[in-house]
Amino acid sequence: MLVLELVLVLVLVVGLIEVVVVVLVL
């Protein structure tokens, strides 16, 4: 269960970083 939560948080962080990068590029 802990691993699943860790992966979920990692995906959220990566998605957030991608959004920030897209905003900076635009």
C-alpha positions as a Markdown table, in Angstrom:
| # | Residue | x | y | z |
|---|---|---|---|---|
| 1 | Met | 0.0 | 0.0 | 0.0 |
| 2 | Leu | 2.9 | 2.3 | 0.8 |
| 3 | Val | 4.5 | 1.7 | -2.6 |
| 4 | Leu | 1.2 | 2.5 | -4.3 |
| 5 | Glu | 0.8 | 5.8 | -2.5 |
| 6 | Leu | 4.5 | 6.7 | -3.3 |
| 7 | Val | 3.9 | 6.1 | -7.0 |
| 8 | Leu | 0.7 | 8.1 | -6.9 |
| 9 | Val | 2.5 | 11.1 | -5.3 |
| 10 | Leu | 5.3 | 10.8 | -7.8 |
| 11 | Val | 2.9 | 10.9 | -10.7 |
| 12 | Leu | 1.1 | 13.9 | -9.3 |
| 13 | Val | 4.5 | 15.7 | -8.8 |
| 14 | Val | 5.6 | 14.9 | -12.4 |
| 15 | Gly | 2.2 | 16.1 | -13.7 |
| 16 | Leu | 2.6 | 19.3 | -11.8 |
| 17 | Ile | 6.1 | 19.9 | -13.1 |
| 18 | Glu | 4.9 | 19.3 | -16.7 |
| 19 | Val | 2.1 | 21.9 | -16.2 |
| 20 | Val | 4.7 | 24.4 | -14.9 |
| 21 | Val | 7.0 | 23.7 | -17.8 |
| 22 | Val | 4.2 | 24.2 | -20.4 |
| 23 | Val | 3.1 | 27.4 | -18.7 |
| 24 | Leu | 6.7 | 28.7 | -18.8 |
| 25 | Val | 7.1 | 27.7 | -22.4 |
| 26 | Leu | 3.9 | 29.5 | -23.4 |
